[in-house]
């Protein structure tokens, strides 16, 4: 009888001791989720505001207090915005630029990164340091010299200034990203291929590139996003409206004395969708590429 009355109490005390840390962990996770949700809403506010404005009439845009859900939803703003300007043509132009830049960056940056990561040559580390140092040079510093060069070559008002640099490893960041990923691949694979008679290019093309799919997809996503949202470069080099990109097309909604905010926001939301779709379809590979590049270096 004495044992039967004491044993439950002895078992209850360890349970209470274990329950305390479990409750603390749940409270910590709950508070973390609350902070993350609040931060997400904060960063989503511009997008929510853009969607809300795109569904309003022009007279309701500056109403105070603002209405996030308008009483009279103007769905026709979207077809009106996309037909007010030839956005189909602008989208084709932007896709052409994005595709050319993706191909150029993947080929050229991966070749340079392979030389830095897998080959041994005199002065390799010093050259790599110089390449990284170019990331600290502001784009505005090289803008005028580049424009003079492209003007002398007759490339102004063409897509060449926006695409050709990508075929010559124009992005030091992409070289760095791929180089870090290549360092995570065991070098024993290179040695085995070299023993079998493979050249350095065959090692690069048949071994390194297939194993680097996450990093390559990451570079592709970055390049597509930068090309789709690029405004400064096309603004400087493109003069003919038939060559405009979607970003330059959006700027046409802003006039000197008047801006149609409803159509501008509707077009902005519609043009934003391709980048969101690409990211969500490839986000797993994107996260893998970003994660693995920091494992070794």
Backbone as CSV, one residue per row, in Angstrom:
resi,resn,N_x,N_y,N_z,CA_x,CA_y,CA_z,C_x,C_y,C_z
1,UNK,0.831,-1.199,0.000,0.000,0.000,0.000,0.868,1.254,0.000
2,UNK,1.932,1.237,0.827,2.799,2.411,0.891,3.497,2.677,-0.432
3,UNK,3.918,1.591,-1.128,4.585,1.755,-2.414,3.638,2.273,-3.473
4,UNK,2.388,1.818,-3.437,1.412,2.241,-4.461,1.051,3.707,-4.326
5,UNK,1.135,4.272,-3.131,0.779,5.683,-2.945,1.964,6.603,-3.212
6,UNK,3.196,6.106,-3.079,4.374,6.954,-3.257,4.843,6.973,-4.709
7,UNK,4.702,5.849,-5.426,5.241,5.737,-6.788,4.672,6.770,-7.752
8,UNK,3.355,7.036,-7.814,2.847,8.056,-8.746,3.437,9.424,-8.476
9,UNK,3.635,9.781,-7.239,4.202,11.097,-6.930,5.632,11.195,-7.435
10,UNK,6.389,10.086,-7.287,7.767,10.097,-7.764,7.823,10.261,-9.283
11,UNK,6.872,9.636,-10.020,6.854,9.764,-11.475,6.324,11.116,-11.918
12,UNK,5.486,11.729,-11.137,4.890,13.011,-11.530,5.915,14.135,-11.478
13,UNK,6.857,14.053,-10.509,7.826,15.137,-10.385,8.737,15.241,-11.604
14,UNK,9.329,14.154,-12.162,10.128,14.284,-13.396,9.302,14.792,-14.564
15,UNK,8.017,14.418,-14.626,7.177,14.901,-15.727,7.011,16.410,-15.662
16,UNK,6.830,16.919,-14.419,6.703,18.363,-14.278,8.014,19.056,-14.650
17,UNK,9.151,18.440,-14.331,10.436,19.023,-14.685,10.655,19.054,-16.194
18,UNK,10.171,18.004,-16.887,10.310,17.965,-18.342,9.313,18.879,-19.027
19,UNK,8.151,19.064,-18.383,7.120,19.881,-18.991,7.525,21.358,-19.012
20,UNK,8.304,21.791,-18.040,8.721,23.187,-17.991,9.527,23.607,-19.209
21,UNK,10.628,22.886,-19.576,11.372,23.250,-20.797,10.532,23.146,-22.061
22,UNK,9.618,22.169,-22.130,8.776,22.028,-23.320,7.880,23.243,-23.498
23,UNK,7.302,23.714,-22.376,6.449,24.907,-22.450,7.276,26.125,-22.844
24,UNK,8.484,26.229,-22.317,9.352,27.358,-22.661,9.723,27.335,-24.145
25,UNK,9.990,26.115,-24.681,10.323,26.003,-26.106,9.133,26.395,-26.978
26,UNK,7.925,25.987,-26.571,6.743,26.357,-27.342,6.520,27.861,-27.320
27,UNK,6.707,28.461,-26.155,6.546,29.915,-26.065,7.592,30.633,-26.909
28,UNK,8.819,30.108,-26.918,9.869,30.718,-27.720,9.554,30.597,-29.214
29,UNK,9.059,29.433,-29.619,8.703,29.250,-31.028,7.529,30.135,-31.415
30,UNK,6.559,30.253,-30.527,5.403,31.102,-30.812,5.815,32.557,-30.970
31,UNK,6.661,33.031,-30.065,7.126,34.425,-30.170,7.948,34.631,-31.432
32,UNK,8.755,33.622,-31.813,9.546,33.729,-33.036,8.642,33.801,-34.262
33,UNK,7.597,32.981,-34.280,6.667,33.005,-35.407,5.926,34.342,-35.477
34,UNK,5.577,34.894,-34.338,4.889,36.189,-34.326,5.795,37.274,-34.906
35,UNK,7.074,37.257,-34.515,8.021,38.246,-35.039,8.203,38.064,-36.547
36,UNK,8.308,36.814,-37.004,8.494,36.558,-38.437,7.271,36.974,-39.238
37,UNK,6.088,36.691,-38.721,4.865,37.085,-39.422,4.754,38.606,-39.499
38,UNK,5.076,39.279,-38.372,5.041,40.746,-38.379,6.047,41.319,-39.381
39,UNK,7.248,40.741,-39.420,8.241,41.193,-40.388,7.814,40.934,-41.821
40,UNK,7.184,39.778,-42.059,6.706,39.462,-43.410,5.640,40.452,-43.855
41,UNK,4.716,40.766,-42.960,3.676,41.745,-43.308,4.278,43.112,-43.596
42,UNK,5.325,43.464,-42.838,5.982,44.750,-43.064,6.592,44.817,-44.456
43,UNK,7.272,43.732,-44.869,7.887,43.721,-46.187,6.859,43.556,-47.301
44,UNK,5.697,42.994,-46.991,4.651,42.818,-47.996,3.804,44.068,-48.192
45,UNK,3.939,45.032,-47.312,3.095,46.220,-47.395,3.196,46.937,-48.743
46,UNK,4.399,47.160,-49.307,4.434,47.816,-50.622,3.673,47.034,-51.691
47,UNK,3.798,45.698,-51.668,3.082,44.880,-52.648,1.577,44.952,-52.422
48,UNK,1.164,44.887,-51.152,-0.263,44.993,-50.839,-0.801,46.355,-51.273
49,UNK,-0.024,47.407,-51.029,-0.449,48.741,-51.428,-0.564,48.852,-52.950
50,UNK,0.384,48.235,-53.667,0.339,48.277,-55.130,-0.896,47.550,-55.656
51,UNK,-1.191,46.371,-55.101,-2.376,45.631,-55.532,-3.638,46.414,-55.214
52,UNK,-3.683,47.014,-54.032,-4.859,47.803,-53.650,-5.054,48.992,-54.585
53,UNK,-3.981,49.705,-54.887,-4.085,50.868,-55.772,-4.484,50.462,-57.183
54,UNK,-4.010,49.293,-57.620,-4.322,48.857,-58.974,-5.799,48.533,-59.164
55,UNK,-6.524,48.351,-58.069,-7.945,48.007,-58.150,-8.851,49.190,-57.817
56,UNK,-8.284,50.387,-57.691,-9.070,51.571,-57.349,-9.317,52.426,-58.581
57,UNK,-10.231,53.321,-58.434,-10.422,54.354,-59.446,-9.461,55.505,-59.158
58,UNK,-9.257,56.374,-60.130,-8.294,57.468,-59.955,-8.685,58.402,-58.820
59,UNK,-9.985,58.551,-58.574,-10.446,59.453,-57.515,-10.259,58.868,-56.121
60,UNK,-10.052,57.557,-56.005,-9.929,56.908,-54.702,-8.480,56.666,-54.285
61,UNK,-7.526,57.033,-55.127,-6.128,56.701,-54.836,-5.635,57.452,-53.610
62,UNK,-5.980,58.740,-53.488,-5.459,59.573,-52.410,-6.509,59.862,-51.342
63,UNK,-7.522,59.010,-51.234,-8.533,59.177,-50.194,-7.916,58.867,-48.834
64,UNK,-8.244,59.684,-47.844,-7.731,59.456,-46.485,-8.921,59.372,-45.518
65,UNK,-8.944,58.344,-44.642,-7.962,57.265,-44.502,-8.021,56.300,-45.679
66,UNK,-6.874,55.729,-46.032,-6.827,54.868,-47.222,-7.626,53.583,-47.023
67,UNK,-8.153,53.057,-48.109,-8.889,51.803,-48.108,-8.060,50.740,-48.831
68,UNK,-7.688,49.709,-48.090,-6.919,48.638,-48.726,-7.810,47.797,-49.640
69,UNK,-9.069,47.648,-49.274,-10.027,46.925,-50.119,-11.034,47.953,-50.627
70,UNK,-10.921,48.401,-51.863,-11.838,49.437,-52.361,-13.261,48.924,-52.457
71,UNK,-14.195,49.835,-52.252,-15.601,49.457,-52.343,-15.996,49.087,-53.772
72,UNK,-15.505,49.835,-54.732,-15.811,49.560,-56.137,-14.524,49.092,-56.813
73,UNK,-14.346,47.789,-56.922,-13.117,47.213,-57.472,-13.098,47.396,-58.987
74,UNK,-12.015,47.979,-59.476,-11.869,48.269,-60.904,-10.991,47.189,-61.558
75,UNK,-11.596,46.041,-61.889,-10.825,44.962,-62.497,-10.317,45.341,-63.892
76,UNK,-10.995,46.270,-64.536,-10.611,46.622,-65.903,-9.285,47.380,-65.954
77,UNK,-8.746,47.776,-64.797,-7.463,48.476,-64.804,-6.347,47.610,-65.388
78,UNK,-6.423,46.303,-65.169,-5.362,45.417,-65.649,-5.353,45.303,-67.172
79,UNK,-6.461,44.954,-67.811,-6.411,44.957,-69.291,-6.160,46.338,-69.877
80,UNK,-6.672,47.387,-69.229,-6.420,48.741,-69.726,-4.937,49.085,-69.662
81,UNK,-4.288,48.688,-68.566,-2.858,48.999,-68.408,-2.003,48.232,-69.409
82,UNK,-2.327,46.963,-69.643,-1.503,46.146,-70.531,-1.729,46.464,-71.998
83,UNK,-2.864,47.114,-72.323,-3.133,47.495,-73.718,-2.850,48.970,-73.994
84,UNK,-2.624,49.755,-72.940,-2.320,51.173,-73.150,-0.988,51.352,-73.846
85,UNK,-0.061,50.423,-73.611,1.256,50.431,-74.245,1.544,49.034,-74.776
86,UNK,2.415,48.893,-75.755,2.714,47.553,-76.309,3.574,46.708,-75.380
87,UNK,2.993,46.292,-74.242,3.765,45.528,-73.271,4.116,44.133,-73.776
88,UNK,3.359,43.620,-74.732,3.744,42.342,-75.329,5.096,42.441,-76.005
89,UNK,5.292,43.510,-76.766,6.579,43.746,-77.411,7.672,43.972,-76.376
90,UNK,7.374,44.759,-75.355,8.369,45.013,-74.318,8.755,43.721,-73.588
91,UNK,7.780,42.847,-73.361,8.067,41.583,-72.678,8.963,40.686,-73.527
92,UNK,8.709,40.656,-74.849,9.562,39.863,-75.741,10.986,40.409,-75.732
93,UNK,11.120,41.736,-75.776,12.455,42.336,-75.723,13.178,41.971,-74.434
94,UNK,12.452,42.037,-73.324,13.071,41.744,-72.028,13.450,40.273,-71.925
95,UNK,12.601,39.394,-72.430,12.925,37.960,-72.412,14.153,37.663,-73.268
96,UNK,14.276,38.347,-74.387,15.468,38.157,-75.233,16.733,38.574,-74.470
97,UNK,16.677,39.739,-73.837,17.829,40.201,-73.060,18.145,39.244,-71.917
98,UNK,17.115,38.804,-71.202,17.325,37.911,-70.068,17.931,36.589,-70.516
99,UNK,17.416,36.034,-71.613,17.940,34.762,-72.109,19.393,34.885,-72.532
100,UNK,19.710,35.941,-73.283,21.097,36.135,-73.724,22.035,36.315,-72.528
101,UNK,21.604,37.066,-71.536,22.455,37.296,-70.377,22.599,36.046,-69.521
102,UNK,21.546,35.250,-69.418,21.648,33.996,-68.662,22.657,33.060,-69.317
103,UNK,22.546,32.891,-70.632,23.492,32.017,-71.337,24.914,32.540,-71.184
104,UNK,25.099,33.839,-71.377,26.437,34.404,-71.267,27.033,34.267,-69.880
105,UNK,26.249,34.562,-68.860,26.765,34.473,-67.486,27.075,33.032,-67.099
106,UNK,26.215,32.103,-67.460,26.446,30.712,-67.082,27.706,30.157,-67.732
107,UNK,27.917,30.476,-68.995,29.091,29.948,-69.687,30.370,30.636,-69.236
108,UNK,30.407,31.958,-69.314,31.653,32.680,-69.038,32.032,32.642,-67.564
109,UNK,31.072,32.905,-66.686,31.385,32.926,-65.247,31.766,31.547,-64.736
110,UNK,31.145,30.500,-65.268,31.504,29.150,-64.827,32.904,28.768,-65.301
111,UNK,33.295,29.197,-66.494,34.659,28.913,-66.972,35.699,29.612,-66.103
112,UNK,35.452,30.881,-65.799,36.393,31.621,-64.958,36.429,31.028,-63.551
113,UNK,35.270,30.689,-63.011,35.223,30.098,-61.676,35.921,28.748,-61.646
114,UNK,35.812,27.970,-62.723,36.516,26.685,-62.797,38.018,26.892,-62.746
115,UNK,38.509,27.909,-63.443,39.950,28.181,-63.415,40.411,28.579,-62.021
116,UNK,39.603,29.337,-61.296,39.985,29.752,-59.950,39.859,28.627,-58.925
117,UNK,38.930,27.705,-59.134,38.642,26.679,-58.121,39.389,25.375,-58.351
118,UNK,39.620,24.986,-59.622,40.118,23.641,-59.887,41.519,23.612,-60.499
119,UNK,41.992,24.725,-61.019,43.309,24.738,-61.661,44.317,25.456,-60.774
120,UNK,45.575,25.017,-60.873,46.664,25.655,-60.134,47.540,26.417,-61.125
121,UNK,47.669,27.714,-60.914,48.513,28.525,-61.782,49.041,29.705,-60.978
122,UNK,50.167,30.221,-61.403,50.868,31.260,-60.668,50.040,32.545,-60.656
123,UNK,49.892,33.114,-59.480,49.157,34.363,-59.336,47.652,34.200,-59.281
124,UNK,47.179,32.978,-59.106,45.734,32.721,-59.105,45.032,33.473,-57.990
125,UNK,45.541,33.385,-56.785,44.884,34.032,-55.650,44.908,35.556,-55.787
126,UNK,46.019,36.108,-56.315,46.113,37.558,-56.489,45.098,38.042,-57.520
127,UNK,44.946,37.296,-58.604,43.976,37.680,-59.632,42.555,37.564,-59.087
128,UNK,42.310,36.529,-58.312,40.974,36.376,-57.731,40.665,37.533,-56.774
129,UNK,41.677,37.972,-56.034,41.484,39.128,-55.147,41.144,40.380,-55.956
130,UNK,41.805,40.560,-57.089,41.512,41.729,-57.938,40.092,41.647,-58.483
131,UNK,39.668,40.446,-58.862,38.297,40.262,-59.359,37.285,40.633,-58.272
132,UNK,37.536,40.186,-57.061,36.624,40.532,-55.965,36.657,42.033,-55.678
133,UNK,37.816,42.650,-55.845,37.927,44.087,-55.573,37.071,44.908,-56.528
134,UNK,36.822,44.393,-57.726,35.997,45.140,-58.674,34.549,45.262,-58.206
135,UNK,34.130,44.417,-57.270,32.771,44.514,-56.744,32.575,45.786,-55.928
136,UNK,33.648,46.389,-55.461,33.560,47.603,-54.653,33.518,48.873,-55.497
137,UNK,33.684,48.741,-56.813,33.653,49.920,-57.686,32.198,50.231,-58.032
138,UNK,31.705,51.415,-57.727,30.317,51.748,-58.070,30.102,51.754,-59.584
139,UNK,28.904,51.367,-59.982,28.588,51.318,-61.410,28.682,52.694,-62.053
140,UNK,28.369,53.740,-61.287,28.399,55.094,-61.833,29.806,55.539,-62.227
141,UNK,30.832,54.946,-61.594,32.208,55.338,-61.903,32.597,54.909,-63.320
142,UNK,32.134,53.745,-63.734,32.502,53.212,-65.050,31.461,53.525,-66.120
143,UNK,30.402,54.230,-65.760,29.324,54.488,-66.715,29.793,55.309,-67.910
144,UNK,30.456,56.428,-67.673,30.870,57.308,-68.769,31.928,56.644,-69.661
145,UNK,32.985,56.026,-69.111,33.942,55.329,-70.002,33.284,54.232,-70.836
146,UNK,32.397,53.474,-70.228,31.717,52.422,-70.978,30.856,53.008,-72.084
147,UNK,30.143,54.078,-71.773,29.279,54.681,-72.790,30.112,55.210,-73.957
148,UNK,31.261,55.808,-73.672,32.129,56.310,-74.745,32.603,55.161,-75.626
149,UNK,33.005,54.056,-74.995,33.477,52.893,-75.767,32.362,52.348,-76.652
150,UNK,31.185,52.136,-76.069,30.079,51.581,-76.857,29.627,52.554,-77.942
151,UNK,29.723,53.854,-77.663,29.363,54.835,-78.677,30.343,54.788,-79.843
152,UNK,31.638,54.658,-79.556,32.634,54.560,-80.615,32.432,53.292,-81.446
153,UNK,31.972,52.226,-80.808,31.721,50.974,-81.519,30.403,50.992,-82.286
154,UNK,29.574,52.010,-82.052,28.282,52.074,-82.721,27.238,51.164,-82.112
155,UNK,27.376,50.865,-80.830,26.462,49.940,-80.163,25.301,50.630,-79.459
156,UNK,25.306,51.948,-79.397,24.219,52.661,-78.726,22.926,52.441,-79.513
157,UNK,21.820,52.314,-78.800,20.502,52.018,-79.370,20.434,50.605,-79.926
158,UNK,21.262,49.709,-79.361,21.187,48.287,-79.659,21.250,47.527,-78.333
159,UNK,21.046,46.208,-78.417,21.107,45.371,-77.217,22.529,44.923,-76.888
160,UNK,23.491,45.250,-77.730,24.851,44.756,-77.517,25.468,45.221,-76.200
161,UNK,25.342,46.504,-75.804,25.932,46.890,-74.510,25.309,46.176,-73.322
162,UNK,24.091,45.667,-73.481,23.388,45.015,-72.380,23.606,43.511,-72.343
163,UNK,24.150,42.940,-73.420,24.303,41.485,-73.486,25.758,41.031,-73.623
164,UNK,26.565,41.737,-74.417,27.933,41.284,-74.693,28.775,41.155,-73.423
165,UNK,28.737,42.108,-72.456,29.565,41.950,-71.249,29.298,40.660,-70.485
166,UNK,28.091,40.136,-70.558,27.790,38.898,-69.826,28.529,37.694,-70.412
167,UNK,28.975,37.767,-71.666,29.729,36.667,-72.276,31.218,36.751,-71.961
168,UNK,31.617,37.749,-71.186,33.017,37.902,-70.786,33.143,37.966,-69.264
169,UNK,32.286,37.209,-68.573,32.337,37.126,-67.103,32.288,38.512,-66.486
170,UNK,31.275,39.287,-66.884,31.176,40.655,-66.410,30.752,40.806,-64.969
171,UNK,30.326,39.726,-64.330,29.865,39.813,-62.951,30.840,39.088,-62.023
172,UNK,31.557,39.844,-61.215,32.488,39.234,-60.253,31.740,38.444,-59.186
173,UNK,30.524,38.877,-58.852,29.759,38.167,-57.831,29.394,36.765,-58.300
174,UNK,28.994,36.607,-59.551,28.658,35.286,-60.072,29.889,34.391,-60.125
175,UNK,31.037,34.959,-60.479,32.282,34.192,-60.474,32.594,33.699,-59.061
176,UNK,32.450,34.582,-58.101,32.694,34.207,-56.710,31.724,33.116,-56.258
177,UNK,30.445,33.266,-56.586,29.434,32.300,-56.165,29.731,30.917,-56.736
178,UNK,30.047,30.845,-58.016,30.330,29.552,-58.646,31.654,28.975,-58.157
179,UNK,32.633,29.823,-57.945,33.913,29.333,-57.444,33.746,28.677,-56.075
180,UNK,32.962,29.293,-55.195,32.725,28.712,-53.884,31.997,27.376,-53.986
181,UNK,31.069,27.276,-54.918,30.356,26.003,-55.084,31.278,24.927,-55.659
182,UNK,32.110,25.284,-56.620,33.015,24.303,-57.215,33.987,23.744,-56.180
183,UNK,34.347,24.547,-55.183,35.263,24.062,-54.147,34.644,22.971,-53.287
184,UNK,33.316,22.882,-53.262,32.658,21.834,-52.460,32.649,20.482,-53.168
185,UNK,32.981,20.450,-54.449,33.001,19.190,-55.201,34.351,18.514,-54.984
186,UNK,34.380,17.230,-54.611,35.659,16.554,-54.338,36.588,16.585,-55.552
187,UNK,37.846,16.914,-55.316,38.818,16.977,-56.406,39.225,15.590,-56.893
188,UNK,38.886,14.561,-56.105,39.175,13.200,-56.556,38.458,12.878,-57.865
189,UNK,37.312,13.508,-58.103,36.602,13.300,-59.364,37.419,13.838,-60.540
190,UNK,38.060,14.986,-60.343,38.916,15.543,-61.393,40.091,14.610,-61.677
191,UNK,40.726,14.116,-60.593,41.891,13.247,-60.765,41.511,11.959,-61.484
192,UNK,40.357,11.397,-61.135,39.928,10.160,-61.790,39.660,10.395,-63.272
193,UNK,39.038,11.526,-63.586,38.768,11.833,-64.993,40.055,12.087,-65.763
194,UNK,41.017,12.764,-65.130,42.290,13.033,-65.796,43.059,11.739,-66.053
195,UNK,42.974,10.780,-65.115,43.631,9.487,-65.314,43.031,8.759,-66.506
196,UNK,41.717,8.915,-66.702,41.029,8.270,-67.829,41.251,9.005,-69.144
197,UNK,42.016,10.089,-69.124,42.352,10.780,-70.360,41.505,11.990,-70.669
198,UNK,40.696,12.438,-69.729,39.838,13.600,-69.970,40.663,14.885,-69.906
199,UNK,40.326,15.821,-70.773,40.981,17.130,-70.742,40.345,17.990,-69.656
200,UNK,40.952,19.153,-69.409,40.383,20.047,-68.402,38.984,20.516,-68.808
201,UNK,38.796,20.770,-70.097,37.467,21.203,-70.531,36.452,20.081,-70.369
202,UNK,36.847,18.838,-70.611,35.926,17.719,-70.407,35.584,17.551,-68.935
203,UNK,36.550,17.781,-68.057,36.268,17.746,-66.618,35.254,18.823,-66.260
204,UNK,35.469,19.999,-66.813,34.546,21.125,-66.554,33.144,20.815,-67.077
205,UNK,33.056,20.329,-68.302,31.756,20.191,-68.959,30.994,18.933,-68.522
206,UNK,31.699,17.841,-68.289,31.044,16.556,-68.024,30.944,16.215,-66.542
207,UNK,31.757,16.861,-65.714,31.733,16.521,-64.281,31.281,17.719,-63.446
208,UNK,31.965,18.837,-63.565,31.684,19.983,-62.704,30.322,20.585,-63.005
209,UNK,30.021,20.829,-64.261,28.763,21.481,-64.612,27.537,20.658,-64.221
210,UNK,27.489,19.348,-64.512,26.304,18.579,-64.077,26.121,18.543,-62.569
211,UNK,27.210,18.594,-61.811,27.114,18.547,-60.353,26.803,19.917,-59.748
212,UNK,26.813,20.944,-60.561,26.630,22.311,-60.059,25.269,22.882,-60.423
213,UNK,24.291,22.026,-60.632,22.964,22.494,-61.041,22.363,23.507,-60.071
214,UNK,22.407,23.302,-58.742,21.823,24.313,-57.836,22.463,25.695,-57.989
215,UNK,23.791,25.750,-58.105,24.470,27.036,-58.248,24.135,27.682,-59.590
216,UNK,24.060,26.886,-60.641,23.737,27.426,-61.959,22.312,27.972,-61.988
217,UNK,21.390,27.264,-61.347,20.013,27.753,-61.276,19.958,29.052,-60.474
218,UNK,20.755,29.125,-59.422,20.811,30.363,-58.631,21.280,31.535,-59.488
219,UNK,22.337,31.316,-60.268,22.834,32.368,-61.162,21.756,32.733,-62.184
220,UNK,21.066,31.715,-62.705,20.014,31.982,-63.675,18.884,32.816,-63.098
221,UNK,18.490,32.522,-61.857,17.416,33.285,-61.217,17.865,34.728,-60.980
222,UNK,19.081,34.902,-60.461,19.593,36.259,-60.239,19.640,37.048,-61.551
223,UNK,20.140,36.405,-62.605,20.269,37.096,-63.889,18.912,37.447,-64.469
224,UNK,17.965,36.517,-64.383,16.625,36.789,-64.904,15.971,37.934,-64.139
225,UNK,16.099,37.904,-62.826,15.499,38.976,-62.023,16.138,40.328,-62.333
226,UNK,17.466,40.355,-62.428,18.145,41.616,-62.723,17.800,42.127,-64.119
227,UNK,17.697,41.214,-65.077,17.371,41.621,-66.448,15.930,42.096,-66.548
228,UNK,15.032,41.411,-65.866,13.616,41.770,-65.938,13.355,43.129,-65.272
229,UNK,14.077,43.408,-64.198,13.858,44.659,-63.463,14.816,45.770,-63.865
230,UNK,15.740,45.494,-64.775,16.757,46.487,-65.133,16.110,47.735,-65.722
231,UNK,16.546,48.879,-65.242,16.019,50.147,-65.746,17.139,51.083,-66.196
232,UNK,18.195,51.175,-65.404,19.249,52.153,-65.670,19.972,51.860,-66.984
233,UNK,20.381,50.600,-67.189,21.100,50.246,-68.413,20.272,50.477,-69.666
234,UNK,19.066,49.918,-69.754,18.230,50.201,-70.933,17.926,51.680,-71.128
235,UNK,17.767,52.425,-70.033,17.497,53.854,-70.148,18.658,54.587,-70.810
236,UNK,19.888,54.156,-70.525,21.064,54.830,-71.062,21.289,54.476,-72.536
237,UNK,21.098,53.213,-72.893,21.536,52.752,-74.211,20.407,52.597,-75.238
238,UNK,19.164,52.503,-74.792,18.060,52.285,-75.737,17.313,53.591,-75.961
239,UNK,17.176,53.967,-77.209,16.488,55.202,-77.570,15.210,54.945,-78.361
240,UNK,15.207,53.925,-79.178,14.038,53.579,-79.971,13.018,52.875,-79.084
241,UNK,11.769,53.336,-79.094,10.742,52.742,-78.235,10.435,51.300,-78.597
242,UNK,10.696,50.911,-79.819,10.457,49.521,-80.204,11.435,48.565,-79.533
243,UNK,12.522,49.098,-78.971,13.517,48.281,-78.274,13.325,48.301,-76.762
244,UNK,12.341,49.035,-76.272,12.169,49.217,-74.832,11.907,47.887,-74.127
245,UNK,12.311,47.854,-72.849,11.996,46.732,-71.963,10.775,47.085,-71.117
246,UNK,10.321,46.133,-70.310,9.114,46.363,-69.512,9.326,47.475,-68.490
247,UNK,10.535,47.591,-67.950,10.790,48.649,-66.971,10.697,50.027,-67.611
248,UNK,11.235,50.163,-68.810,11.122,51.438,-69.512,9.672,51.699,-69.916
249,UNK,8.931,50.643,-70.230,7.524,50.812,-70.558,6.733,51.360,-69.379
250,UNK,7.060,50.908,-68.180,6.370,51.426,-66.993,6.622,52.911,-66.805
251,UNK,7.820,53.357,-67.142,8.136,54.774,-66.952,7.305,55.667,-67.855
252,UNK,6.741,55.116,-68.931,5.941,55.924,-69.845,4.602,56.320,-69.228
253,UNK,4.190,55.660,-68.152,2.960,56.044,-67.470,3.139,57.354,-66.689
254,UNK,4.389,57.721,-66.429,4.665,58.941,-65.680,4.962,60.079,-66.643
255,UNK,4.104,61.074,-66.659,4.287,62.234,-67.506,4.759,63.407,-66.666
256,UNK,4.978,64.531,-67.298,5.551,65.684,-66.589,4.580,66.253,-65.563
257,UNK,3.312,66.292,-65.890,2.329,66.933,-65.013,1.295,65.966,-64.459
258,UNK,1.322,64.701,-64.889,0.269,63.787,-64.441,0.790,62.362,-64.487
259,UNK,0.408,61.584,-63.492,0.744,60.156,-63.452,-0.517,59.368,-63.158
260,UNK,-0.830,58.416,-64.014,-1.998,57.558,-63.800,-1.576,56.415,-62.883
261,UNK,-1.752,56.617,-61.579,-1.256,55.656,-60.596,-1.973,54.322,-60.674
262,UNK,-3.247,54.314,-61.009,-3.988,53.051,-61.071,-3.448,52.150,-62.172
263,UNK,-3.241,52.706,-63.364,-2.695,51.902,-64.458,-1.232,51.554,-64.214
264,UNK,-0.484,52.465,-63.609,0.916,52.185,-63.307,1.043,51.029,-62.335
265,UNK,0.235,51.029,-61.284,0.291,49.948,-60.307,-0.224,48.631,-60.897
266,UNK,-1.255,48.700,-61.735,-1.769,47.481,-62.370,-0.707,46.860,-63.271
267,UNK,-0.035,47.679,-64.072,1.025,47.166,-64.929,2.203,46.653,-64.102
268,UNK,2.526,47.326,-63.008,3.638,46.890,-62.147,3.361,45.527,-61.538
269,UNK,2.139,45.323,-61.049,1.787,44.031,-60.454,1.829,42.930,-61.510
270,UNK,1.305,43.210,-62.689,1.306,42.204,-63.757,2.733,41.850,-64.181
271,UNK,3.599,42.845,-64.258,4.979,42.599,-64.688,5.789,41.926,-63.584
272,UNK,5.376,42.092,-62.349,6.067,41.466,-61.223,5.842,39.955,-61.168
273,UNK,4.748,39.488,-61.737,4.379,38.074,-61.606,5.412,37.106,-62.196
274,UNK,5.999,37.356,-63.382,6.972,36.382,-63.907,8.136,36.103,-62.969
275,UNK,8.693,37.130,-62.328,9.810,36.898,-61.416,9.365,36.095,-60.193
276,UNK,8.161,36.363,-59.704,7.650,35.595,-58.572,7.428,34.136,-58.950
277,UNK,6.893,33.901,-60.131,6.641,32.532,-60.579,7.952,31.768,-60.732
278,UNK,8.945,32.400,-61.355,10.246,31.745,-61.537,10.872,31.399,-60.196
279,UNK,10.793,32.323,-59.242,11.399,32.059,-57.934,10.699,30.916,-57.212
280,UNK,9.363,30.924,-57.180,8.644,29.889,-56.440,8.786,28.518,-57.089
281,UNK,8.943,28.472,-58.400,9.143,27.185,-59.062,10.528,26.608,-58.793
282,UNK,11.507,27.484,-58.600,12.898,27.030,-58.451,13.483,27.382,-57.091
283,UNK,12.625,27.667,-56.104,13.152,28.146,-54.830,13.974,27.085,-54.098
284,UNK,13.635,25.789,-54.242,14.407,24.762,-53.555,15.836,24.714,-54.087
285,UNK,15.975,24.736,-55.407,17.311,24.758,-56.005,18.042,26.053,-55.675
286,UNK,17.310,27.141,-55.634,17.916,28.432,-55.315,18.507,28.415,-53.918
287,UNK,17.762,27.901,-52.947,18.247,27.849,-51.568,19.444,26.908,-51.455
288,UNK,19.419,25.777,-52.189,20.557,24.861,-52.177,21.808,25.546,-52.714
289,UNK,21.657,26.285,-53.813,22.810,26.949,-54.404,23.410,27.983,-53.487
290,UNK,22.566,28.773,-52.835,23.063,29.801,-51.925,23.694,29.174,-50.689
291,UNK,23.111,28.078,-50.202,23.612,27.429,-48.983,24.962,26.772,-49.220
292,UNK,25.097,26.004,-50.310,26.311,25.244,-50.542,27.514,26.129,-50.878
293,UNK,27.270,27.331,-51.377,28.404,28.189,-51.721,29.149,28.672,-50.490
294,UNK,28.569,28.558,-49.298,29.242,29.012,-48.092,29.854,27.914,-47.282
295,UNK,29.869,26.672,-47.817,30.392,25.548,-47.048,31.905,25.487,-47.046
296,UNK,32.534,26.032,-48.067,33.987,25.892,-48.182,34.544,27.088,-48.925
297,UNK,35.716,27.539,-48.566,36.327,28.636,-49.303,37.459,29.256,-48.537
